Amino acid sequence: MNISVKNRYLLLSSLCVLGTTPYLNAFQQEVLRREVTRTSEKEVSISLVASFGTLNILRGNGNKIVAAEYCRENDDKRQLEMFYDIEDGRGNLEINLTDEKRRQEHRSSSISWEELKGNHNHPDERELTAKFTDGLPLSMKIGVGAGRAYLDFTGLKMKSLKISAGASSAELHCDEPNAISCENVNIESGVSKFSASHLTNLNFRKLKFSGGVGAYTLDFAGKLQQKAYAEVEVGLGAITVYVPKETPTRIITDDSWFSSIDVDDSFEKTKKNTYESENFAQSDKTLTIKIGSGLGSIKVRCR
């Protein structure tokens, strides 16, 4: 519904008199949209940096490399920058939501954009939602600064994944098995809260998690499709690792005098610092988790 300038002025004036600030804020929202259409690329390399606000990553349309939406206050001059090109069959996508502008010599003409004013569910915060194609292998690097992140890789073909989370709260989900092998998963979490569910569904060969000062939860539920190795390190934080009872698992701990490590009784201690599930020795597809801690605490639980 279109509102004339005169009627809009009268409407806003009435709202101010009534003191209904939330409704006034709705008229101050801007939504910036960007998207890239799929063409000849066979896989995509993605670099995404969001230094503030809320970041959502989701499964999108197979015909769109990405469809991104950034909601902000209309007096916020920070832009959503997107750069894309194709080289030797690989799409290279860069998305920046920072205070610093970056210069790119080449910008793909396949990027379309739309900017409009409208209502939004979170009028007091900046929010970026990026939906990626589920039709191509993706190699993704994600940087999250201060804010929140909801990272859902369900249905995406993840070839590799790197996540760096600073002073943020982040959730990772992968509710379906990855259709391809994910060679490497690297997660770094600083002074923050980080949780991950169904990590095994990523179908990783190698996973490394490094935590600083924070509270961390790693759930290795999911379908084990190959032999997998995970290395978990935490500094001053507290981390809980969950492993399904049916997953053949070996746990290797370190000898630090300053850390606290509590391994579930469901695991049998086979030698010093090594624990195994009953089905580990008879299985070809196994999960090995090596856990180390500085001054932090670690719990390993079956469920």
N, C-alpha and C positions, 0 to 999 in steps of 0.2 A: 504494500500500500504506500503510495507516494504522499508526502506531506509538503504542502507549499511552504515557502520561507516564512510567510506571515503567520500561517497556522502553527508552524513548528515553534516560532518564537512565542506565540501565545501559550502553547502547550508547555513549553519549558518554564515559562514564567509561572504558570499555575503550579507546576511541580515544585518549584522553588518555594512558593508560598506555603504549600502543604508540607514541605520538608521531606519529600520522598527522594532522598539522594540516590538509592539504588536504581530507581528508574531513570534518573538523570544520567547516571553512569552508562546505562545501556546505550544511550545516544552518542557516547563519546568513544565507542569502540571502533577500531579498524581491523579488518581482516584482510591480510595479504596472502594471495594464493599464487603458487608457482607449480608447474608440472613439466615433465619431460616425456615425450612420446617415444615408445620403443620403435626402432627401425632395424638396422643391420647388425647390431652388437650381439655377441655370443655370450658374454659375461659382463659384469659391472663391478668396478672398484669404487667404493664410496668412502669419502672422508666427511664426517659431520661433526661440527664443533658448536656447542651451545653453552655459553659461559654464564647464563643466568636464566631464570624462569623455569618453566616446566617443559620437559621434552617427552613426547610420545612417539614410539616407533611401532608400526603395525604392518600387517600384510595388506597389500593393495591389489589393484587391477593388474593382470598380466600384461596388458597392452601399454601400461604406463611405467616407465622406469621409476618415477617417483611422482607423487602428488603431495605437495606440502602446503600447509596452512599455518599462518602465523597471526595470532591475535594479540593486539597491543592497544594501549591508549592512543588516541589520535594526536596527542602532543608529544609522543615518544618518537624521536627521529631515528632511532636505530632500525636498520633495515635487515631484511632477510636476503642474504646474498646467495646466489646459486650459479655455478659454472659447470658446463658439461661439454665434452667432446668425445669423439670416437677415434681410436687409433689401433690399427691391426686387429680389429674385431672386438676390442675391449672398450666399453664405455667407462669414462672417467668422470665421476660426479663429485663436486665439492659443494657443501652446504655450510654456510657460516652464519651464526647468530651471536655476534660479539660486538664489542664497542669499537673494534678496529676494522677499518675497511681494507680489503685486499684487492690488489690489481691483478687482472688476468688479461693476457694478450688476446686470447681467443674465447669467444662466447658462442655457444651453439645456437643457431637460429631456431632449433627445435624447442627451446624453452618458451612456454607461453606464460602469461601472467594476468592476474586480475586483482584489483584493489577496490574494496568497497567498505561502507560503513554498515554496521549491523549489531544485533544483540549477541551476547556471548555469555556462557554459563559462569565464567570466572572473570568478572570485570576488573578485579584488582591485581591481576598478575598477567605476565606475558607467557604465552603458551605456543609451542611449536609442535605440530603433529605432522609426521612424515610417514606416508604409506608407500612401501616399495613393491616392485614387481615380484610375483611368485613364479615367474616363468623362466628366470635366468639364474645361474650361479652368482652369488654375491660375496665379495670380499669387503668387509666393513670395518672402519675405524671410527670410534665414537669418543668424543671428549665432552664431558659434562662438568661444569663448574659449580657455582652455588645455585642450588635449586633442587628440583625433583626430576626423576626420570622413570618412565614406565617403558620397558623395552620388551616387546613381545615378538619373538622370532617364529612363532607358530606358523607353519605353512610356507616359510621362506626357505630357499635353497642356499644355505650358508656354507661357503667354501672356506672362509677364515673369518675370525672375529677378534677385535681388540677393543677393549673398553677401558677408559681412564675416567674415574669419578673422583672429584676433589671433595669439597665441603658440601656434599649433596646426600640426598636419600634416593636410592635407586632400587628398582625391582626388575628382575629378569625372568621371563617366562618362555617356555617352549613346550607346548602341550601336545605336539605331534612329532613323530620321528622325522628327522631331517632326511630328505630323499637322496642326498649326496653326502660324501664324507667331508667333514670339516677338519682340515688338517691341523689347525692351531686355534686355540681359544686362549686369549691373554686378558686377564681382568686385574686392574689396579684400582684399589679403593683407599682413599686417604682418611681424613677425619670425617667419617660419614657412617651411614647405615646402609648396608647392602644385603639384599636377599635374592636368591636364585632358586627357581623350582624347575624340576624335570631337566636338569643339566645333561643327563645322558642322552636325551632326545636330540641334542645338537649333533650327535654322531661324531664326536671329536676323537682324534688320535691322541693329541696332547692338549692338556689344559693346565694353565698356571694361574693361580690366584694369589695376589699380594695385598694384604691388608695392613693398615697403619694403626690408627687409634679409632676404634669404632665397634659396632656390633654387627656381626656378619652371620648369615645363614646360607649354607650351601646344601641343596637337596639334589642328590644324584639319582632321583627317580627317572624312569623312562626306559625305552627299549635299547638294550645293549646290542649293537650291530657288528662290533669289531673289538679287537683288543685295544683298551684305552688306558692312558696313564695321566694322572693328575698330580700336580704339586701345589700344596697349599702352605702359604707362609703368612704369619700374622705377627705384628709387633707388640703393641700394648693392648690390642683389642681382645674381644671375646668372640669365639667362633664356634658354631654348632654345625656339624656335618651329618647329614642324614643319608643312609644307604638302604635300599630295599633289601629285604631278607633273601629274595630270590636271585639277586645279582651276585655272581661270583666275585668276591672282593678281597683284596689284600690291603692292610693298613700298615704303613711303616712310619714310626714316630722317631723323633730325635732325642738326644740325651741332655737337653738343657735343664740345668738345676733351677732356673728361674721361671720356668713355665709349668703350667698345670694341664695335664692331658688325661682325659677320662674316656676309655674305650669300652663300648657296650660288651656285656658278658656273652652276647651271641657270637662274638668272634673268639676263636681259639688262639692262644699265644703259641706260635710254632717255634720261635726263637727270640732272642733279645730284640726288643723294639719292633717285632713283627707279629701281626695278627691276621688270621685268615678265616673266611666263612667256610662252612662245611663243604660246599660244592666247588671251592676254588680250584683244587688240584685236579679235578676231573673235567674241567671246562676249557674249551679253546678260546672262547670270547670272555675275557676277564677285565676287571677294573682294578687298577692299582693306584692307591692314593698315598702319597708321601706327605707327611704333615710336620711342619716345624713352627716353633714359636719363640719369640724373644722373652718378653715379660707377660705375655698374654695367657689366656686359658682356652683350651680346646676340648670339645665334647664330640664323640663319635657315637651315633645312635642308629640302630636298625629299626625299620618300621615297614 
